[in-house]
Amino acid sequence: MSTPRITLYSTRNCPHCRRVKQYLQQRGLRFQELDVEHNARARKAFARMGARAVPVTMIGDQRIDGFDRQRMDALLRGTGSA
């Protein structure tokens, strides 16, 4: 199976965002990180999702709010990426 597109909506000073980023990097997964404080397009996309806090991670079409290792593991295992 191929790895789904992974997008991380984050801010620079968010400790939970850093944990998600580290989690993805340790697994060798490619992802796009979008800073909602400094990127207007990212901020608009974030607002359209109805999100209120970072991090928000999109794995394919599945949304994870916050850092939820178990859910990430399960989603990535389902794609053969874990």
N, C-alpha and C positions, 0 to 999 in steps of 0.2 A: 504494500500500500504506500501511497505517497503521503508526504507530510502536508497537512493543510496549511493554508496561509495563517500566520500568527501575527497579530498586531497588538502592541502594548501601548495603551494611552497612559501617560505618566506625567510627572513633574520632576524637576531636578532635585528637590529637597525632600522627596517622599521616601521614607525608609521601606515601606511595603513595596513600592515600585522597584527599588533596588533589589529586594528579595526575589521578585518575579524575574527580573532581568538576570540575576545570578542563576536562578533555577534553570532558565532557558539556555543560558550560555554553558552551564555545566553539562547539559545534555546534548550540546553541540547543535542546537536547533537554530535555524535562521528565523529572524523575526524583524518586524518593522516597529521601531519605537517612535511614537508621536508625542511631543511635549505640548500639552494643552495650555500651558501658560505662555509659551513663546511662538506658537504656530497657530495662526488664525484658522487655517483649514482644519487642523486637528481639533481646535476648540469648537468649531461649528459641528463637526461630525460627532464629537463627544456630546454636545448639547442635543443633537437630533436623536441620539440613543436614549436620552432622558437620564443619563448618568449624572451623579451628584458628587462623586468622590473618585479619586484615583487610588490604586491602579484599576483599570478595566482591561482585561485581556480577551481578545477575540481569537478563538481557535476554530478556524473555519467559520461557521455561522453560530457557534456556541459562545456565549458571553460569560465571563467569570469576573465578578466584582470582588476586589480585594485580592489577597494572596490565599488561595485555597489549593494547597498542594495535592490533596486527595482527589479533588475534582480534575485538576490538571493532569495528574497521573492517569486517571481513568479515561479522560478524553484522548490523551496521547497514546495510551495503550490500545484504544479502539482504532487508531489510525496506523498502528505499527511503528510509532515514533518514540515510544517510551523505552 
